[in-house]
Amino acid sequence: MILLKKFRLINWYAFSNVTSPVGFFTLIAGKNGNGKSVLLDAMKYAAYGDTVFNSASENRGDRTLSSYT
């Protein structure tokens, strides 16, 4: 098993250069529209290469790989 210690987003959606610490238990919290789902989509893409992003977003179909990068 791989245990992440930090996660870095560079030019991913609204994150230009952000490093986030990650531990065994990490809580992601914030107001609507702050990027919680974007962070999880980036982790999912990095781990599995999965490009099916948050289907619960307000504007379905807006979240694509090209819109993120």
C-alpha positions as CSV (number, residue, x, y, z in Angstrom):
1,M,0.0,0.0,0.0
2,I,1.2,3.5,-0.8
3,L,0.7,6.1,1.9
4,L,0.7,9.7,0.6
5,K,2.4,12.4,2.7
6,K,1.6,15.4,0.5
7,F,-0.3,16.1,-2.7
8,R,0.8,18.8,-5.1
9,L,-1.4,20.5,-7.8
10,I,0.3,22.5,-10.5
11,N,-2.0,24.3,-13.1
12,W,-5.0,22.1,-12.2
13,Y,-8.2,24.0,-12.5
14,A,-8.0,27.0,-10.1
15,F,-4.9,25.7,-8.3
16,S,-1.8,27.2,-9.8
17,N,0.8,25.7,-7.4
18,V,-0.6,24.2,-4.2
19,T,0.9,21.6,-1.9
20,S,-1.5,19.9,0.6
21,P,-0.4,17.6,3.4
22,V,-2.1,14.2,3.5
23,G,-2.1,11.7,6.3
24,F,-3.8,8.5,7.3
25,F,-6.9,10.4,8.1
26,T,-7.4,13.7,6.2
27,L,-10.5,15.9,6.4
28,I,-11.2,18.1,3.4
29,A,-13.7,20.9,4.4
30,G,-14.6,24.2,3.0
31,K,-17.4,26.3,1.5
32,N,-19.1,25.5,-1.7
33,G,-17.0,26.3,-4.8
34,N,-13.7,26.2,-2.9
35,G,-12.3,23.2,-4.8
36,K,-12.9,20.2,-2.5
37,S,-14.2,18.0,-5.4
38,V,-11.5,19.3,-7.7
39,L,-8.8,18.1,-5.2
40,L,-10.5,14.7,-5.0
41,D,-10.8,14.5,-8.8
42,A,-7.1,15.3,-9.1
43,M,-6.2,12.5,-6.7
44,K,-8.4,10.0,-8.5
45,Y,-6.9,11.0,-11.8
46,A,-3.3,10.7,-10.5
47,A,-4.0,7.3,-8.8
48,Y,-6.1,5.6,-11.5
49,G,-6.0,7.7,-14.6
50,D,-9.7,7.9,-14.4
51,T,-11.1,10.9,-16.3
52,V,-14.8,10.5,-15.2
53,F,-14.9,13.5,-12.9
54,N,-17.5,14.7,-10.4
55,S,-20.8,13.9,-12.0
56,A,-22.7,15.6,-9.2
57,S,-21.4,19.0,-10.3
58,E,-23.9,21.8,-11.0
59,N,-23.1,22.0,-14.7
60,R,-22.9,18.4,-15.8
61,G,-20.2,17.8,-18.4
62,D,-18.2,20.9,-17.4
63,R,-15.6,18.9,-15.6
64,T,-13.3,17.3,-18.2
65,L,-9.6,16.7,-18.4
66,S,-9.1,19.6,-20.7
67,S,-11.1,22.0,-18.5
68,Y,-8.9,21.0,-15.5
69,T,-5.5,21.5,-17.2
